[in-house]
């Protein structure tokens, strides 16, 4: 679906990687995946033609995979090449990061050596607030900030994040990709149920090639390594190729 075709729909929200439009049903929204790339809290900006289509495809496949493993998501169906019809949710302002291998902010914050395999998956919460540069928070902060009302919701987020990790690590391992870390977002649907939302793509995950440890994700943009689109294409190719 072309962006111009969507322009007749009401734009509900524009984020860094996606635009959200009103859907044809009350409880649905249309997520349009943009070609824009941002890093370091949008201090660095770029564009990669065709990236939106790749992320939409990758995300759709991964949401469908998770659904088959009993993880409820906002995904309803793909629409055209770069849109996804999703359940309308209220996003919980917590970025749930799961890490299997130390890199990025974890190495900087705690001095853990880059590439260290963590003894068990680490789940972290960050407060989703651009003005504050998404600071890391603990459970008490999350309650204090009103992100959720009950600690049981935080426990549910952690549990779901670990389940997602377990499914995805196995899935990518079979495709010769190491799932290093990733970020999830959750939302509450109209019945107040917490379901997985947003996207799962090379913009929000780190993938390293199993043999060479070559980075096949947004770090190519963050670190000016070049070949961003090629890397995203490679991830899609491996996802869709059954060995
Ligand atoms: N991540 C994301 N959006 C953010 C912050 C992090 O998608 O706003 C993802 C990132 O792609 C990586 C994981 O979460 O897969 C952990 O990121 P980290 O905290 O190391 O972020 P960095 O400081 O390296 O950007």
Boltz pocket constraint, residues with backbone or C-beta under 6 A from the ligand:
constraints:
  - pocket:
      binder: B
      contacts: [[A, 40], [A, 95], [A, 97], [A, 98], [A, 103], [A, 104], [A, 105], [A, 106], [A, 134], [A, 181], [A, 182], [A, 183], [A, 202], [A, 203], [A, 204], [A, 205], [A, 206], [A, 218]]
      max_distance: 6.0
